[in-house]
C-alpha cells in the first residue's frame, strides 16, 4: 500500500501547479486568457455545430475581445452551471448566453452594458385560444428553469403552480409542446423564431405580448467586483456602433437591428 501512496516532490509540485492554474491561463505571449462560460442550447444565440460553439453571442464576443485586445476561451457548461460558475468567479471570468440583465441578478453579478434587446414570446399550436400572456394562467406552460420566462410565468401562474413545467433547456420545453405535454412554451423571441424557422412542418404560431412581456436586455455577466467589466464596456460600445454588429445580427437573427433600445439602455 505504501508504494501507491508515495508521491515524489516533483509530482506534488505538478499537482499544486495544475490546481492553481485552473483559472489563470496564459496565451503564447504570456497574456492572460479569460475564461467564458456559455449554455450552447440556445440557438441562434449559441448552439453546437459538431465540436464548435456557434451563434450570435459567440461572434459578438469574438468581435468584442478583438476590439479589447484580449485573449479568451469559451466553454459550454449548461445554464445552471454557467450561473453558478460565474457567480463564484473561481474558474470562470464571465458568462455570455443571452443573459438578461435584471435587478435580481444584479445582486449576484456585475453586468456589461446591454448588447441585445429581446422580449419573451409565447409559442402555441395552431388553433389555440391563447391570445396573450394572461390567457396562460390556467394552462400548462413549459419554460427553461431560472430564466426570465420562468420568473414571468411564476408571476402570472403562481409560485407553486404545478402546471408550470420547468426544463433544463428550451429545446426540452419545446419538445414537450410538440409531444402535447403542455399547451404553450414561453421563451426569448429569438429562440422561438429560430425554432419555428427550423420546424416548418410543426403547426405552431407565436404571440408577442409587449403589454405583459416588456423589453429585456442581454449583457455579459461577471463575478461581483470583476476588473474585466471596465475592459469590455468600451469595446462593446464600439462594436455596437459598428457595421460588424449589423453583420452579426443579419447572419444570426436576420434583417437590420433597431439599436434605439440598446443604446438608450446604456
C-alpha positions in Angstrom: 0.0 0.0 0.0 2.9 2.4 0.7 4.0 2.3 -2.9 0.6 3.5 -4.1 0.6 6.4 -1.6 4.1 7.8 -2.1 4.3 10.9 -4.3 7.6 12.4 -5.3 8.2 16.1 -4.6 8.1 16.8 -8.3 4.7 15.1 -8.7 3.3 17.1 -5.7 4.6 20.4 -7.3 2.9 19.5 -10.6 -0.4 18.7 -8.9 -0.4 22.0 -7.0 0.6 23.9 -10.1 -2.3 22.3 -12.1 -4.8 23.2 -9.3 -3.6 26.8 -9.1 -3.7 27.2 -12.9 -7.3 26.1 -13.2 -8.4 29.7 -13.9 -5.2 31.6 -14.6 -4.2 30.6 -18.1 -1.7 32.4 -20.2 -1.5 32.7 -24.0 1.5 32.2 -26.2 2.6 35.8 -25.5 2.2 35.4 -21.7 -1.1 37.4 -21.6 -4.0 36.2 -19.5 -6.6 34.1 -21.2 -10.0 35.0 -19.9 -12.4 32.1 -19.5 -16.1 32.5 -20.6 -18.9 30.1 -19.9 -22.0 29.6 -22.1 -25.0 27.3 -22.5 -24.9 26.2 -26.1 -28.5 25.1 -26.2 -29.9 28.4 -27.2 -30.0 28.9 -31.0 -29.5 31.3 -32.7 -27.7 32.9 -29.7 -25.4 29.9 -29.1 -25.5 26.2 -30.1 -23.2 23.3 -31.0 -22.1 22.7 -34.6 -20.4 19.4 -34.2 -17.5 20.3 -31.9 -17.8 24.0 -32.3 -19.8 26.5 -30.3 -21.5 28.9 -32.8 -24.1 31.7 -32.7 -24.8 35.4 -32.3 -23.2 35.6 -28.9 -20.1 33.7 -30.0 -19.5 36.0 -33.0 -20.3 39.1 -30.9 -17.9 38.1 -28.1 -15.1 37.4 -30.7 -15.6 41.0 -32.1 -15.6 42.5 -28.6 -12.4 40.6 -27.4 -10.6 41.5 -30.6 -11.6 45.2 -30.1 -10.4 45.0 -26.5 -7.2 43.2 -27.5 -7.7 40.3 -25.0 -7.3 36.6 -25.3 -10.1 34.3 -24.3 -11.6 30.8 -24.4 -15.3 29.8 -24.2 -16.7 26.6 -22.8 -20.2 25.0 -22.9 -21.3 24.4 -19.3 -25.1 24.4 -19.4 -27.3 27.1 -17.9 -27.3 26.4 -14.2 -23.6 25.6 -14.2 -22.9 28.8 -16.1 -24.8 30.9 -13.5 -23.1 29.2 -10.5 -19.6 29.2 -12.0 -19.6 32.9 -12.9 -21.1 33.9 -9.6 -18.3 32.3 -7.6 -15.6 33.6 -10.0 -13.3 30.7 -9.1 -12.9 29.2 -12.5 -14.7 31.5 -15.0 -14.2 35.2 -15.6 -17.6 35.8 -17.3 -20.6 34.3 -18.9 -22.4 35.0 -22.2 -25.5 33.2 -23.1 -28.5 35.5 -23.7 -28.3 36.5 -20.0 -31.0 39.1 -19.3 -29.9 42.0 -17.0 -32.4 42.4 -14.2 -32.4 43.7 -10.6 -32.4 40.3 -9.0 -29.4 39.1 -11.0 -27.6 42.4 -10.3 -27.4 41.3 -6.6 -25.2 38.4 -7.6 -23.4 39.6 -10.7 -21.9 42.6 -12.4 -23.1 43.1 -16.0 -21.6 44.7 -19.1 -23.6 47.5 -20.8 -26.5 45.9 -22.8 -25.7 44.5 -26.2 -29.0 43.0 -27.4 -32.7 43.8 -27.0 -35.2 41.0 -26.6 -38.6 40.1 -25.2 -40.3 36.9 -24.3 -42.7 35.2 -26.8 -45.4 32.6 -26.5 -45.4 29.5 -28.7 -48.7 27.6 -29.1 -50.2 25.1 -31.5 -52.4 26.5 -34.3 -56.0 26.9 -33.2 -55.0 27.6 -29.6 -57.3 30.0 -27.7 -54.3 31.7 -26.1 -54.1 35.4 -27.3 -51.9 36.9 -24.6 -49.8 36.0 -21.5 -52.7 36.3 -19.1 -54.5 33.6 -21.0 -51.8 31.2 -19.9 -52.8 31.4 -16.2 -54.9 28.2 -16.3 -52.8 26.4 -19.0 -49.9 24.0 -18.8 -46.8 26.0 -19.7 -43.2 25.0 -20.3 -40.2 27.2 -19.6 -36.5 26.9 -19.1 -35.6 26.9 -15.4 -34.1 30.1 -13.9 -34.8 32.2 -16.9 -36.9 35.4 -17.1 -39.6 33.4 -18.7 -39.7 31.2 -15.6 -40.0 34.4 -13.4 -42.6 36.0 -15.6 -44.8 32.9 -15.6 -44.5 32.4 -11.9 -45.8 35.9 -11.5 -48.8 35.1 -13.8 -49.5 31.5 -12.8 -48.3 31.5 -9.1 -45.1 30.4 -7.5 -46.2 26.8 -6.7 -48.5 26.1 -9.7 -47.8 22.6 -10.8 -48.9 23.4 -14.4 -45.7 25.5 -14.8 -43.3 22.9 -16.2 -39.6 23.7 -15.9 -36.9 22.2 -18.1 -33.1 22.4 -18.3 -33.3 23.8 -21.8 -35.7 25.4 -24.2 -35.2 22.5 -26.6 -36.7 20.2 -24.0 -39.5 22.6 -23.3 -40.4 22.8 -27.0 -40.2 19.0 -27.3 -42.8 18.8 -24.5 -45.0 21.1 -26.6 -44.5 19.0 -29.7 -45.5 15.9 -27.7 -48.6 17.7 -26.4 -47.5 17.6 -22.8 -48.1 21.3 -22.4 -50.3 24.0 -24.0 -47.6 26.6 -24.6 -43.9 27.5 -24.3 -42.6 30.9 -23.2 -39.1 31.8 -24.2 -37.0 34.6 -25.7 -38.2 35.9 -29.1 -35.0 34.9 -31.0 -35.2 31.3 -29.7 -38.9 30.9 -30.6 -38.5 32.4 -34.0 -35.5 30.1 -34.7 -37.5 27.1 -33.6 -40.4 28.0 -36.0 -37.9 28.6 -38.8 -36.2 25.2 -38.3 -39.5 23.3 -37.8 -41.8 24.5 -40.6 -43.9 21.3 -40.6 -45.0 21.7 -37.0 -48.2 23.7 -36.8 -47.1 26.3 -34.2 -47.7 30.0 -34.0 -46.0 32.7 -32.0 -47.6 35.5 -29.9 -45.9 38.8 -28.9 -47.4 40.4 -25.8 -45.5 43.6 -25.1 -48.0 44.7 -22.5 -47.2 41.8 -20.2 -43.7 41.0 -21.5 -41.5 44.1 -21.6 -38.3 44.5 -23.5 -35.2 42.8 -21.9 -31.6 43.5 -22.5 -28.8 40.9 -22.6 -25.4 41.6 -21.0 -22.2 39.7 -20.3 -22.3 38.5 -16.7 -19.2 38.9 -14.4 -18.5 38.0 -10.8 -19.1 40.8 -8.4 -16.1 43.3 -8.5 -14.6 41.9 -11.7 -12.0 44.0 -13.4 -13.0 42.7 -16.8 -16.2 44.8 -17.0 -14.2 48.0 -17.3 -12.1 46.5 -20.1 -15.0 45.2 -22.1 -17.6 48.0 -21.8 -15.7 50.4 -24.2 -15.1 47.6 -26.6 -18.8 46.6 -26.6 -19.9 50.2 -27.2 -17.5 50.3 -30.2 -18.8 47.1 -31.7 -22.5 48.1 -31.1 -21.9 51.3 -33.2 -20.0 49.4 -36.0 -21.1 47.7 -39.2 -19.7 44.5 -37.6 -22.6 44.3 -35.2 -25.1 44.7 -38.1 -23.3 41.9 -40.0 -23.5 39.5 -37.0 -27.2 40.4 -36.4 -28.1 39.8 -40.0 -26.3 36.5 -40.1 -27.9 35.0 -37.0 -31.2 37.0 -36.4 -32.0 38.4 -39.9 -32.8 41.9 -41.0 -31.5 45.2 -39.7 -31.2 45.7 -35.9 -33.1 48.5 -34.2 -30.4 49.9 -31.9 -32.6 52.5 -30.3 -33.5 50.5 -27.2 -30.0 49.0 -26.7 -28.2 52.3 -27.0 -30.7 54.2 -24.8 -30.4 51.5 -22.1 -26.6 52.1 -21.6 
